[in-house]
Amino acid sequence: MFCTKPRLLQNTTKQFLSRRFSAAVSRAARSSIRIPGLSTVHSAVESITDVEKATDVITELIQDTQGKVVVITGAGVSTDSGIPDYRGEQGVYKRNPNHKPILYPDFIASQDFRQRYWMRGYLGWSQITKAKPNPTHYHLTWLLEHNYLNGLITQNVDHLHHDAGVPDESLIELHGTLHRVECLDCNTKMLRDSYQHRIHARNPAWANYQRALRKSNEAPKINPDGDVDLPSTMSYQDFDIPPCLECSSRRMKPQVVFFGENIRKDVSEAAENMVKQAGGLLVIGSSLATYSSFRLARLASEHKLPVVILNKGPTRADPLGTHKIELGCTDVLTRVRERLDQ
């Protein structure tokens, strides 16, 4: 009886110190992370803005390399599916210049940050699952099926290349996928749909809030990583994160690579090997602002491979490009497919 209060005080003190330590670690790690941006870059070649000329360039790349072209895709490929990009004309950073994506050190160190992410991710999941592949996804699948491409590396986490029929052996998801969840403590993995049902069941108040948003047609804006923008005044302290079914940990994470997190070594090496075995590189819908993707374009350039960039707006690899095409990817790839299918 007389030990109850001291023990309670001791446990409370431990929890307080643990939170203080985690916050300090998170701040220290966060200070070394910079959200990728684009400094002033200059293309090594004149930009192509004519669809027929762009079609010529990509068709010749495919034919000259005998189909040994590797494609890197970014968020610009999925904008026609209703998922925004970061730096495009209607991108997240255009919409909200102060947007701050979740950082990996914050996520692993703080239950508060995990609650914040999962609450926003829970509300955004229905919009992710409603997104369907657009013509660009299907054109790339067709090019793979007809041996015009040697492989596809995507930075996108939306699973739309899979939905369009790209086989696992031809696809590397550089930054993971939102469609799986993993436990940070025991490495147990599960499908996001199943985990979403558990979130829904444990958070009836948030389920009601979601239904109210749908009825009012005021769904919050979704981000490329699957979460949504919510008012900064909204509290998430009561959000219940379903624990791991194996070890009961609540340190659950979508199987995506957050800012400040390292890509798995096997994934990084597989992407490098795919580029090394290629005859040419085609970048579609990406600014290549993140180093993980830019280094692949740099690797291709170092191996003297042609690098063709199809993207509206500047990219980090513009100085490396042998051709730069400033057009929408669907229009150009539609013509490329028609040309090759003649």
N, C-alpha and C positions, 0 to 999 in steps of 0.2 A: 504493500500500500504506500509506504513512505518512499518507495523507489520510483513510483509512477511519474511524478513531475520531473525529477532529474532526468529520467530516461527520455521523456518527451522532449525536454529541453535539449538533451544531447542529440536526439534524432533531428530536431528542428535545426540545431546549429550545424550539424553535418550537411543537411540538405541546403542550408543557406550558403555554407562554404563551397559546396559542390557547384551550386549555381553561379557563385562568384567566380570560381575557377574556370568553369565552362565559358562564362561570358568573357573572361580575360583571354582565354585561348582563342575564342572566336574573333575578338577584336584584333589580336595580334595577327592571326591568319588573314583576316579580311583586309588589313592594311597592305598586304603584299599582293592583293588581287586587283587587277584592273579590268573593267568590262571592255572587251575589244571594241575599238572604234576604227574609223578610217581617217588617217592623215591624208594630206594632199598627195595623190598619186598621179602619175602621168603614164598614159598608155604608150607602149613602144610602137604601136601602129595606129593608123587612122580607123576610127570606129565605122562599122558597117551598119547602115540603117535601111538598106534595101533588102526585102525578103528574098528575092530571087538570087541576089549575090550571096546572101547568107546561106541559102540552100546549096549553092554551088560549093561554098567553103566546107560545109559539114559533109556533104556527099563525097567530095574529093578526099576529105580526111578518112572517111570510112573505106573508100575504095583503095586509096594509096597504102593504107595499113592492113588491107585484106581483112577487115573486120576486127582488128586487134585494138579497138578503141575502148578505153575505160572512161566512164562518166562519173563525175561528182555532182550530186544535186544538193541544193539548199532550199531554204524556205520559200523562195520565189516560185518553185515548182508547185507548191500546194496552195498558193493564193487563190487560184481559180476554183479550189475546193472549199473556200470559205475560211481557211486558216491563214491569219496574217503573217507577214514576215517581220523582221526587226527593222531593217533599214530602207525598205522600199518606199514608194510614193505614199502608200497608206499604212506604212509599217508602225510597229509599236513605238519606236523612238520618235517618229513624226507625230504620232498621236499624243504621246506623253514623253517629252524629252527627259523628264525626271524618273522614268521607269527604272526600277532596280530589280533585276531578277534575283531569285534566291541564290545564295552562295553556299557552297558545300560546307565550309567550316561552321557557318551558322546552323545549318540543318543538322549536322551531327552533334553539335554541342548543346543545342537548346530545344527542349520540349516545346517551348513557346513558338519557335520558328517552325517546328514540324506541324504543330497545330495550325499555324497560319497557312503553311503550304497545303496541307491536306484539306482544309476547309475550302480554299480557293480552287484546288484541284477537283474536289468533289463537285463543286458547282459547274466546273468547266467540262467535266467528262462527257456529258450528254452531247455537247457540241462537237467534241472530238469524234465520238462514235457516229454522229450523223454525217460527218464529212465523207465524201465518196471520191474515188480516184477521178481525175479529170483527163482530158485527152492527152496531155503531156505524159502522164503516168502510163497510159495504154500504148502510146507511141513508143516509149522506151521499152516496154515489155515486148512489143512486136519486133523492134530492132534486135533485142536479145534472142528472141525465138528464131529469127532468121539469120543468126550468126553475123550480124553487122556490128555487134558490140561484144567486148570480152568480159565485161563485168560492170557492176554499178556500186558506187560508194555513196551513201546518203548521210547527210547531217541531220535529216529530219527524224523526228521521234513519233510521227503520226501513223506509221504502219501502212501508209497508202500504197507504197510500192508492192508490199506483200498482197494487199487487197487487189491490186491490178494484175497479179499473177506472176510477179518476178520470183523465181525459185530461190530457196535459201542459199544454194551453192553459188549463185550469181550475185548475191547482195551482201554488202557489209553495212550494218547500221552503226556508223562511227560513234554516234552519241547515244546509242541505246534505243529503247522504245518505251512509250507510255503504257503499252499493253501488258506489261508484266510488272510485278511488285516483288521486292526482295527484303528480307530481314537483314539488317546490318550486323546483328549479333550471331546468328546461326546460319546465315546464307540461304535459308529456305526461300524458294521462289513460288509465286502463284500468279494466276491470271488476274488482270486488273478488273475484269467484269465481276469476278467472284468477290474480290475485295471491295468493290464498289457497293455490292449488295450488303455487305457487312457494315460498311460505313453508313449506308442508308438506314439500316435497322437500328443502329446505335445512336443515331442523331435525328430523332423525330422532329425537333424544332427546326433544324436546318433543312430537313426534307420538306416541311411545310413552307419554309421560306423559298425554296427552289420552286415549288408548285405555284406559289404566289407570283414569282417572277415570270414564269411561263404564261400565266393567265393575263398578266399585265403587258405582255410583249416587251418587257424591259430587261431582257437577258443581258448581263454584264458582258463587256468586251472580252473576248478570249485572247490569250497570248499564244505564241508559237509552241511554248512548252506545255500547254494544256491547262494552265490555271487561268483565273480571270482577275480583272481589276475590280477592287471593291473599295468603298470609302475608307480612308485611314482611321476614321473614328469607330469603325465596326469592331466589336470585341469577338475574339475567337477562343477565349479561355475555357469555355464549356464544351468545345469540340472534342469528341471522344474518338481517338485513333484506335481502331481495332488492333488487338495484339497479335503477334505471330502465333499461329496454331501449334507450332512445335515447341517454342521456348518461352512464350508469353511476353517477349519483348515488345515494346511499343515503338522501337526505333525502326519503323518501316519506311521504305523509300521506293519511289518508282524507279524502274531499272533504266534510268537516263543519267547522262553525265551532266552534273550541275557545273556552273562556273566555279572554278577553283578546284575541281576534281580531276584526277588523272584518268585518261582512257586506259582501259585494261590493256596490258602488254600484248596479249594474243590478238586483240582486235587491231591495235596499232600496227603490229607486224604484218597481219594479213592485208591491211590496206596498203602498206608499203610494198609488199610483194606483188600485189595486183598491179600497182603502177609500174613497178620494175619490169613486169612481163608484158606491158602494153606496148603498142606501137604509136599511140597518141593519146592525148587527154582532152576531154570535152567537159568543161565546167558549165553547169546550167542552173540559173536562178540562185546564185550565191555570190556574196561579196567577198567570201573567203576571209572575213575579218578575224575569225578564230585561228589560232596558230595550228590547231590540229588538222585543219583542212588546207590552210595555206602551205604548210610544209610539204603536202603531197604534190601541189602544183610546182613548188620549188624543186622537189625531187624529180619530177618529170622533166623540168627544164635542165637540170643538171645532167640528166641522161640524154640530152639532145632530142627530146621528143617534142613534136608539135603540140602546142597548148592553145586550144580554141576556147574562148570565153563567150558564152551566150547569157547576157545579164543586162538588165536595165540599170544604169548607174555604175559608178566606179567600183572596182574590186581591188583587193590588196595585191592581187597577182597581175594587174594590168601591165606592169613593166616586163613581165615574163611572157605575155601572150604573143603568139604568132598571128592571131586574128582576134579582134574584139567586136562582138555583135551586140548592138544596143537595140534589141527588139524583144517582143514577148515570145516566150519559149513555145507556146502552143502554136502560134502562126507559123513559126519557122519549122518546127518538127512535123507539122502536118504536111508541109510542102516536101520535106526530106523524105517522108514515108511515101508520098505519092510518086516522087521521082524514082525511088529505089524499087517501087512496086510496078513500074511500067514494064 
